[in-house]
C-alpha cells in the first residue's frame, strides 16, 4: 500500500502551482464545461448502479461546482462537500451551493447528517479530513492534473470509511493526440500532458488498498471548423502545466507550420477532430484484514435462518 514514506511514481513533471494558475479564471474554463457535464452524466449512470446511502460525499476537484448539484439531487439527505485547489473556482462553486440555503437548513433540522452543500479550497492530494470521514468520493476530470496519482489514491482511501466508494474519471493517453501530432511540426517540447494508462490506474488502486477496482474507457471525438476553435477548447480544459513545457513566443512561420499540420488532419467531412480518451474507475475501501500490530482479523458471519 502506498504511504507518505514509500517511493511514488511520477506520472509527469506537473507544476501544481501552475495548475492552480491555469484554473484561477473560471470564465476562461467555462467554454469547456460541455464536456465535463457530459462525462458527469455518464459517471452518474454508473453511480446509479451502485446501491449506497452515503452520509458524507466529497467532490474532489469540484471546479465551479456543477457536479455538487447533481450529487445533492441524488443524495438529498447527505452532506455534500466540494473541494478545489483554485481559490477562484471554490468561490465560484460556493455561489450555486448557497442558492439552496433555506432548503439545506430545513434538511439539516430533519436529517441526522448535516444535509446540504459546503465548499472549501484545498489540495485533493492532501485532504483536510480525518481517517474514515467519507462514504463516497467523486472526482470528475481532476486526477490527471496531479503528478503523483498513486499518492492521491492512498489519500482518498485514507479518508473513506470501510465499504466507502471511490468513483472518478480522467483523461487517458489518446487524449489530444491531434494536438501532439500538429505541434510536432514546431518542436520536441511536450505540449500536452502524457496521460496515464487505464491499466496503470487499476494497478495503483490495488496497491493503495482498494478492492475490486473496475476500470473502463471510451473515446469521445469533438469536431471543429478551425484549428483556432479547437485550441481554444484545449486551453479551456486547462492548458499545459508541465515544468518541461516550451517557454517563449512562437514565431509567425513556426506557427504557420502548426496550423498547416492541423489542416492536414481534416476529416472527409471537412471538420477537424479532437480525441478524448475518457477513463472511468470505481473501487471500494475494503474492511481491514489485519490489526495495526499485524494480527489477522477473522470475521464470523451468523448463518441466515
N, C-alpha and C positions, 0 to 999 in steps of 0.2 A: 504494500500500500504506500502511495506517495505521502511524504511528510515534509515539513519545512526543512528537515535535516538531510533528506535523501536527494541524490542528484536528479535534476529535471532536464527535460528535453526542450530546447528552444525551437519553436515552430518557425520563427522568423525574427530578424532583429527589429522588432516593432518598438517604436518610441512611444511609451504610454502618454507622456506629456503632449506629444504631437497628436495622438488620438483625441485627447481632451480638447485641443485647439481646433481640430477639424470638426468636432461636434459642438463647438461653442456658439454656433449661429443656427438656431433651429430653422430659420427661414431659408437657409441655404440647403438644408437637408430635406425640407418638406416636399420638393418635387419628386423624390424617390419613394414617398410613403405608399404609393400604389402597390409596390412590390412587397413591402412589409405587411400591408393589410392582406394581400393575397396569401402570403405564407402563413400569417397568423390564423387565417381561416382554415388553412389546410392542417396546421397544428391542432386547431381546436377540434377538427373532425377526428383526429387521432385521440385527443384527450377524452372525447365523449365515449370512447370505447372502454375507458378505464373507470371503474366504479369506485370513487373515493369521495369522502365528505371532509374536506380539509377545514381546519380552523384558521390556520395562518398560511398565506400564499405570498410568495415573492416573485416579482417580475424583475429579473437581474438584467440590467441594461435596458431599462424601460423606455429610453428616449423621451419623446414628447407625451407619452402616457396613453396612447390609443389602446394598447392591449389591456390596460388596467380596467377599462370599462367592460371589455369582453370577459375578463376574469370575474369581475364583480357580478355581472349578469349571470354567469354560470354558477357562482358560489355566493349567493346574496347573504348568507349567514357568516361568511368568513371575513377575517381581516386581510385586506389586500394591500401588500406593501410594494412600492415601486422604488427602485434604486438605479441611479445613473451616475457615471463618473464626471459628466459635464454639468457644471452648475446651471448653465442656461437651460439645458434640457430638463433637469429636475424641476426648475422653476416653471417651465412650460407645462410639465406634467401636473404640477400642483393646481393649475387653473381648472382643467376638466375634473380633477379629483374633488375639488371643493364645491363644484356646482351641485352635487347631490348632498350637500351638507345636512339639510333638515331630515332627509330620508335616512342618511347614515346615523344621525343622532337617535332616530326612532329605533333603528335596528340595534344600536348599542344598548338601549334600555331593554329590548325584548330578548336579545340573544346572549348566551353565555360568553361567546367570544366577542372581541371588540370589532364588530362588523363595521365596514367602511373602508376607505382608502387613505393611506398615508404614503407620502413620497419623501425620500431623502437622497442626498448626494453622497456617493461613496464608491469604493472600488469593489466590483463584484468578485474579484480575486482575493479580497481580504474583507470579508463581510463583518459588519458591526453587530453581529448576533452571537449569542452563546450556542453551545452544542445542543442538538436536539430541539431546535426552535421552530422548525417549519414542517408543514405537511406536504407542500407542493412548491417546487422551484421551477419556474417557467423562464425561458430565455430565448428571445426571438432575434436572430441575426446579430448577436453580440459576441459570441465566443471567439470568432476569428480575429477580433481586434486585440487579443491578449497573446503575448509571446510565449507563455507557459501554460497551455491548456490543461496539462496533467495536474499542475498545482491548483488550477481553478476547480477541476473535478474533485480533488481531495478536499478543498474548502467547501464546496457545495455538499459533499457527503457529510462533512462535519456538522453543518447546520440543519440537516434533515433529520427528522425523527425516524425511528425504526419503521420500516414499511412506507416511508415517505417517498414521493415520486419526483424524479427529475425529468423534465421534458424540455428539449431545446432544438433549435435549428441554427444552421450556419452555412456558409458557402464552402464548396469543395473545389478541388484542383482545376476543374474545367471552367470555372467562372472567369469571365473576362478574357477568354482565350483569343478573341478577336483583337482586343486591345494589346495584348502581349505581342501578337504577330505584327500588328501595324507599327508599334513602337520599336520593333527590332530593326526597322529601317533607319531609326535615329541613332541608337547607341546600344550598349550592352547592359545599361543600368536596369534594375527592376522597376517597372512602372505600375505593377500591381502586386498584391500580396501573393506569396506562394502557399495557397490554401492547403490545409491538412486533409489527407485522405480519410474517407469514412471508416475504413478498417482500422486505421491507427487510432481514431477516436474510440472505437469499440474496445481495443486493447487497453487504452488508457482508463476507460471506465472500470474495467475489471481490476486493473492494478490499483485504482483508487478505492476499491472496496464495494463497488456497486454489483448488484446481482442481475443476471439475465438481461443484459442490455439488448435492446432491439434497435437496429440501425437500418435506415433505408434512404434512398436517394432518388431524385428526379431532376431532369433538366428542363428549364424554362427558357424560351427564347423570346426576347422583346425586339421588335423591329423599329427602325428609324429611317427617316428620309435623308438625313445628312450626318456626316461624322461629328459635326459640332453638337447636334442634339444628343447623339449617343454619348459623347464625352461629358456633357452637362449632367447626365444621369449618373455616370461613373463618379463624378465629383460629388453629386448629391448623396450617393451611397456611402461616402466617407472619404474618398481620396486615397492618398498614398502616405502612410505613416512610417515607412521603413527608414531606419537610420542610414541605409545604403542607397537611398533614392538620389536621383540626379538633382544637383543644385544649379541655380543659374538659369538664365533665359535661353530660349531656343531661337536660333536664327530663322529668318524667313525661308531660306532654301531648305533647311533641315525640316522645318515644319511642313513644307510642301511635300517632302518625301513621305512623311507620316500620313498626310491626307490622301496622297496617291495610293499608299498601301491600303488604306481603308477602302478607297474606290475599287480596288481590285477584288475586294471581298463581296461586292454586291451580288445579291441572290438573283435567280431568274425573274423574280417579281419586281426587281429594281430596288428592293429595300436592303438596308444594312442590318444584320442580325447581331444581337449581343446575348451571349450564353450565360446562364446562371445554373451552376450545379448546386442544388439545394440539398443539404444533408439534414435528416431528421433523426433524432435519437431520444429514447426514453429508457429509464432504468430505475430500480428501486434500491433504497438502502436496506440491506438485509439485517435480520437480528444477529447480534454478535455470536460467534462460535466459541470464543474464549473469554475469560475474565482478564482484567488489567494485569494480573500476575501470571497469565499464560495458562491457567487451568481451563480445561474443556468444559463447555456448558452443554448439558444434556437436558432436553426438554421432553416431558411426557404429556401427551395429549389424552384426555379421557376418552374412552371409546364411546361413540354415539350409540344411544339405546336403539 
